Amino acid sequence: MDQSTLGWTRHSKSVVGFFILFVCACASRGPGADEPCSTYSVDDKVFEFKPQLANVEVKWFEEWTSRYGETLPEPLPPQKNWQHPILSDRYAGTMHEDSFATDVSHFPGPIPANAKVGYFHVLEKGKHLSGMAPLYTFLDDQTVVTISFGRDAATLIVIDISGPPPRVIDSVSIPGRGNKMREVAGTKGRIAVFRDTSGGAYSYLASNGDVYVPGANDTIVRIPIRDRRVVRDEMVYLNLGIAVGKGTIVEEILNKKPKDNKLTAIMPDANGRVWFTSKYGVVGVIDTLGQKTEDGCPKIYAAAIQLFAAEAKIRQLFSPLPEGAEEFLADAKKAQADQDIDEFPDIRKRFRELFLGESDFAEQIQNSFSVGPDGVYIVSNIALYKLRFNDESKKVELDPNWKGTYSKGDLTYDNDHKIKPGHLNDGSGT
């Protein structure tokens, strides 16, 4: 099977098969919410922009020339990272360059002899007003693919960078965040928008030119780009709203504001299965290699990040334990082992009563994650995890070699849970 297709097809039925570990009353929010996967179609709209050139003054640093003259340093040797089989071996395919999230490029920056700055001034108005584009991926030396985020809308754009100024050569609308004007008014509102990583910031570009976007409405949209143009009649989406909406074992907020538990990031693993995370701790796998549902969609298997190493985290975070905690931990451990879904609502309620009270504290995943040849590495605002998909049991699992380290405190990191300047939440970052 061609892994790059994600294994979904077009259809019109309404059931998606998946295995889930926990239950919360939330609704699906995908486009065409009654269809788990189907053709993605939007009205064509011209992306309004104006190419611009910026005047910049470039000169050598005296500290450098006083020692070395106007000579450039020798280039660094190429990195010897593992090459992800689905991402490009030459160009950036993710927000943080590669599946390791190294943020390190093979390409040199500008030098004094050739530094030129070009940009495009976005002319979109109203709810389409946009311009923030944190994701940059490359089709080739002359073509950038990015997403321009606006207050209400978002647009995937293909940019020709062969010579300044850059030029938008194609674009397509993707599911936007739907912020109202009053929500982004003032400093607090704008900061909240900056800290919202939903809607495609952690998309990825496969080496064949397919872009996979985690939409703000909990869908993953596949947008093929061929010859620097979007192939509109081959765009498809997969609705993850049901899986993401299931919530977490510890977070009551989801019952009140299910829309807050949005998709944050997606990335294929070494075998081609696509992993996804949501803000409030849903971790899932789209099984592109397994059997499909009767609708022709790949099956989805999901879990809650809170369930992994739960006892060790609770003992470290809430020491000394309150009265009744030991009995709770025993019941929670049994429910998890038995996968007794009916027990989880009661466990969630007891957890809050014992440990959280009126606090809105929650384990969150607000940044992207990394993928290696032997697993998926996810950091929350509490701990670091190495996960894998068990193809026999169809479960998302914690790597067995990591299980014993949480009780030692090695992977649950110290945190005052205050949001630092420049960070998206109270965690460590990517």
C-alpha positions in Angstrom: 0.0 0.0 0.0 1.2 3.5 -0.7 1.8 4.9 2.8 1.6 8.4 1.6 -2.1 8.2 0.9 -2.9 7.6 4.6 -5.1 4.8 3.4 -8.4 6.7 3.3 -10.9 6.8 0.4 -14.0 8.8 -0.6 -17.4 7.7 0.7 -20.5 9.0 2.3 -21.2 6.8 5.4 -21.0 7.9 9.0 -19.2 5.5 11.3 -15.5 5.5 12.1 -14.0 2.4 13.9 -11.6 3.0 16.6 -10.4 1.7 20.0 -10.5 4.2 22.8 -9.6 3.9 26.5 -11.8 6.6 28.0 -15.1 8.4 27.6 -16.3 12.0 27.8 -19.4 13.5 26.3 -18.1 15.5 23.4 -19.1 15.8 19.8 -17.4 15.4 16.4 -16.4 18.6 14.8 -15.1 17.7 11.4 -16.2 19.2 8.0 -19.2 17.1 7.1 -19.3 15.8 10.6 -21.3 12.7 9.5 -18.5 11.5 7.3 -15.4 10.0 8.9 -13.4 10.5 5.7 -14.2 11.9 2.3 -13.1 14.4 -0.4 -12.0 17.7 0.9 -13.5 20.5 -1.2 -13.5 24.3 -0.7 -14.5 27.2 -2.8 -11.6 28.7 -4.8 -10.5 32.0 -3.5 -7.7 34.2 -4.7 -5.1 34.9 -1.9 -4.6 38.6 -2.0 -1.0 39.8 -1.5 1.5 42.3 -2.7 5.2 41.4 -3.3 7.6 43.7 -1.5 11.4 44.3 -1.2 13.0 45.5 2.0 16.0 47.7 2.2 18.6 46.2 4.4 22.1 47.2 5.3 24.6 44.4 5.4 28.1 44.6 6.7 30.8 42.4 8.4 31.1 42.3 12.2 34.3 44.1 13.2 34.9 41.4 15.8 35.1 38.9 13.0 37.1 40.9 10.5 39.7 41.9 13.1 40.6 38.3 13.5 39.8 36.6 10.2 39.3 39.4 7.6 36.4 39.2 5.2 36.6 35.4 4.9 33.7 33.0 5.5 34.1 30.1 8.0 34.3 26.6 6.7 30.8 24.9 6.5 29.9 22.4 9.2 29.8 18.7 8.2 26.4 17.3 7.4 24.3 15.9 10.3 24.3 12.2 10.7 20.7 11.9 11.9 18.4 9.0 11.2 16.5 9.7 7.9 12.7 9.4 8.2 11.5 7.3 5.3 8.5 9.5 4.5 10.1 13.0 4.9 12.5 14.6 2.6 16.2 13.8 3.0 17.2 17.3 1.8 14.5 19.8 2.7 12.7 20.9 5.9 9.4 18.9 6.1 8.2 20.0 9.6 8.0 23.1 11.8 11.3 22.0 13.4 13.1 20.9 10.3 12.9 17.1 10.6 11.3 14.2 12.6 13.9 14.7 15.4 12.8 18.3 15.8 16.5 19.4 15.6 15.8 22.9 14.2 19.1 22.5 12.4 19.4 22.9 8.6 22.0 21.7 6.1 21.7 25.0 4.2 23.8 28.1 4.9 22.2 31.4 5.7 22.8 34.6 3.6 26.2 36.1 3.4 27.1 39.8 3.1 27.6 39.5 -0.7 24.1 38.2 -1.4 21.8 39.2 1.4 18.4 40.3 0.0 15.1 40.5 1.8 11.8 40.1 0.1 8.4 39.5 1.6 4.7 39.5 0.6 2.3 41.9 2.2 -1.0 40.1 2.9 -4.0 42.1 1.7 -6.7 39.8 3.1 -9.4 41.7 5.1 -12.0 40.9 7.7 -12.1 37.4 9.0 -9.5 36.4 6.4 -7.0 38.9 7.7 -3.8 36.9 8.1 -0.1 36.9 8.0 1.3 34.8 10.8 3.1 31.9 9.2 5.1 29.9 11.7 5.5 26.7 9.5 8.0 26.7 6.6 8.6 23.6 4.5 10.3 23.2 1.2 9.3 21.4 -2.0 12.7 22.3 -3.6 15.3 25.0 -3.7 12.8 27.5 -5.1 9.4 26.6 -3.5 8.2 27.1 0.1 5.0 25.7 1.4 3.5 27.4 4.5 0.2 28.2 6.2 -0.9 31.8 6.8 -3.1 32.0 9.9 -5.7 34.6 10.3 -8.2 35.5 13.0 -10.9 33.2 11.6 -9.4 31.6 8.5 -6.2 29.8 7.5 -4.7 29.4 4.0 -2.1 26.9 2.8 0.1 28.8 0.3 2.8 27.8 -2.2 5.5 30.4 -2.6 8.1 30.9 -5.4 11.3 32.1 -3.8 13.5 31.9 -6.9 14.2 35.6 -6.6 13.1 38.4 -4.4 10.4 39.4 -3.8 8.7 36.0 -3.1 5.5 35.3 -5.1 2.5 33.3 -4.1 1.8 30.8 -6.9 -1.1 28.8 -5.4 -3.2 28.6 -2.3 -6.1 26.7 -0.8 -8.3 27.4 2.3 -8.0 25.0 5.2 -10.1 24.8 8.4 -9.6 27.9 10.4 -9.6 28.5 14.2 -12.8 30.6 14.1 -11.8 33.3 16.5 -14.2 36.1 16.9 -13.0 39.7 16.8 -13.6 40.2 20.5 -11.5 37.2 21.3 -8.4 38.7 19.8 -8.9 42.3 21.0 -6.2 43.4 23.4 -2.9 41.9 24.4 -4.3 38.9 26.3 -6.4 37.9 23.3 -3.5 38.1 20.9 -1.3 36.1 23.3 -4.0 33.5 23.4 -4.0 33.2 19.6 -0.2 32.9 19.6 -0.3 30.1 22.2 -2.9 28.2 20.2 -1.0 25.6 18.1 -4.1 24.1 16.5 -5.0 24.5 12.8 -1.8 23.4 11.1 1.3 24.9 12.8 2.6 21.3 13.3 1.7 20.0 9.8 4.2 18.0 7.8 5.3 17.8 4.1 6.0 14.3 2.8 8.8 13.8 0.3 6.2 13.1 -2.5 4.7 16.6 -2.1 1.7 15.7 0.0 1.0 18.1 2.9 -0.8 16.7 6.0 -2.6 19.4 8.0 -4.2 18.9 11.4 -7.1 21.2 11.0 -8.6 23.4 13.8 -11.8 21.4 13.5 -10.1 18.1 14.4 -9.7 16.8 10.9 -6.5 15.8 9.1 -6.5 17.2 5.5 -4.2 15.7 2.8 -3.3 18.3 0.2 -1.3 17.0 -2.8 1.1 19.4 -4.5 2.4 18.5 -7.9 4.5 20.8 -10.2 4.1 23.5 -7.6 0.3 23.5 -7.8 -2.4 22.1 -5.4 -4.2 19.1 -6.9 -7.7 20.1 -5.7 -9.6 17.0 -7.0 -7.3 14.7 -4.9 -7.6 16.5 -1.6 -9.2 14.3 1.2 -9.8 14.6 4.9 -10.1 12.2 7.9 -12.3 13.2 10.8 -10.6 12.7 14.1 -13.2 14.7 16.0 -14.7 11.6 17.7 -11.3 10.4 19.0 -10.1 13.8 20.1 -13.4 14.6 21.7 -13.2 11.6 24.0 -11.1 13.8 26.4 -9.0 12.6 29.2 -9.3 10.8 32.5 -8.4 13.8 34.6 -9.6 16.9 32.8 -13.1 18.2 33.7 -12.6 21.2 31.5 -13.4 19.1 28.4 -17.0 18.6 29.6 -17.4 22.3 29.7 -15.3 23.4 26.7 -14.8 20.4 24.3 -13.7 22.8 21.6 -10.5 23.6 23.6 -9.2 20.1 23.2 -8.0 20.6 19.6 -5.4 18.7 17.6 -2.0 20.1 18.1 0.4 18.0 16.0 0.7 15.0 13.6 3.7 13.0 12.4 4.2 9.7 10.7 6.2 7.0 12.5 8.9 5.0 10.9 6.4 2.5 9.5 4.0 5.1 8.0 1.3 5.1 10.7 0.3 8.7 11.5 0.4 9.8 15.1 -1.6 12.7 16.5 -1.9 14.6 19.8 -4.4 17.0 21.2 -4.0 19.9 23.7 -5.5 18.0 26.6 -3.6 14.8 26.2 -5.2 12.6 23.6 -2.5 10.5 21.8 -3.6 8.5 18.9 -2.6 6.5 15.8 -4.1 6.4 12.4 -3.4 2.8 11.4 -2.7 3.2 7.7 -1.3 -0.3 7.5 -4.2 -2.2 9.0 -7.7 -3.1 8.0 -10.1 -0.3 7.2 -13.6 0.3 8.5 -16.6 -0.6 6.4 -16.5 3.0 5.1 -13.0 2.6 3.7 -11.4 4.7 6.4 -8.3 3.7 8.3 -9.0 2.7 11.9 -8.0 5.1 14.7 -6.6 3.9 18.1 -6.3 6.4 20.9 -5.3 6.8 24.5 -4.8 9.5 27.1 -1.3 10.6 28.0 -2.5 10.8 31.7 -2.8 7.0 31.8 0.9 6.4 31.2 3.0 6.1 34.4 -0.1 7.5 36.2 0.8 6.2 39.6 4.4 7.4 39.5 3.4 10.8 38.4 0.7 11.2 41.1 3.1 10.1 43.8 5.7 12.6 42.7 3.3 15.5 42.0 1.1 15.2 45.0 3.5 14.1 47.7 2.5 13.5 50.5 -0.5 11.7 49.3 -3.9 12.6 50.8 -6.0 10.2 52.7 -7.8 7.7 50.3 -5.1 8.1 47.6 -3.8 4.5 48.0 -7.2 3.0 47.5 -7.8 5.3 44.5 -4.5 4.3 42.9 -5.4 0.6 43.3 -8.8 1.1 41.7 -7.4 3.2 38.9 -4.7 0.6 38.1 -7.3 -2.2 38.0 -9.6 -0.2 35.7 -6.7 0.6 33.3 -5.6 -3.1 33.2 -9.2 -4.3 32.6 -9.8 -1.4 30.1 -13.1 -1.0 31.9 -14.4 2.1 30.2 -17.5 2.4 32.5 -15.2 2.9 35.5 -13.3 5.9 34.0 -16.0 8.7 34.7 -16.0 7.8 38.4 -12.2 7.6 38.5 -12.0 11.0 36.9 -14.4 12.5 39.5 -12.5 10.9 42.4 -9.1 12.1 41.0 -10.3 15.7 41.0 -11.8 15.4 44.5 -8.7 13.9 46.0 -5.9 15.8 44.2 -7.1 18.9 42.4 -10.1 20.4 44.2 -11.0 23.7 42.5 -7.7 23.8 40.5 -7.9 23.7 36.7 -4.5 22.0 36.5 -4.2 19.6 33.6 -1.6 17.6 31.8 -1.3 19.2 28.3 0.5 18.6 25.0 0.8 22.0 23.4 3.9 21.5 21.3 5.0 19.1 18.6 6.6 15.7 19.2 9.6 13.8 17.7 9.8 10.5 15.9 12.7 8.1 15.8 13.2 4.7 14.2 12.0 2.9 17.3 9.3 5.0 18.7 7.5 8.3 19.2 8.8 10.9 21.8 6.2 13.2 23.4 6.7 15.8 26.1 3.8 17.1 28.1 3.9 19.8 30.8 4.6 17.0 33.3 6.8 14.3 31.8 8.6 12.8 28.8 7.3 9.7 27.1 8.5 7.2 24.5 5.5 5.5 23.0 4.9 2.8 20.4 1.9 1.1 18.7 1.3 -2.6 19.5 0.0 -4.1 16.2 -1.2 -7.2 17.9 -3.2 -5.6 20.7 -4.0 -2.5 18.7 -2.9 -0.3 21.6 -0.8 2.8 22.1 1.9 1.7 24.7 4.6 3.1 26.8 8.0 1.7 25.9 8.6 -1.2 28.4 12.2 0.0 29.0 10.9 3.4 30.1 8.3 2.2 32.6 10.6 1.7 35.6 12.2 5.1 35.3 9.2 7.2 36.2 9.1 6.0 39.8 12.7 7.3 40.1 11.6 10.7 38.9 13.8 10.6 35.9 11.2 11.5 33.3 8.8 13.6 35.4 10.5 16.9 35.4 10.5 19.7 38.0 8.1 22.5 36.9 6.6 25.5 38.7 3.8 25.4 36.1 4.1 29.1 35.3 4.1 30.0 31.6 7.5 31.5 30.7 7.9 34.3 28.1 7.8 32.9 24.6 6.4 29.5 25.7 3.1 28.2 24.6 2.1 26.7 27.9 3.6 25.8 31.3 5.6 22.9 29.9 9.1 22.4 28.5 8.4 23.2 24.9 9.0 20.9 21.9 
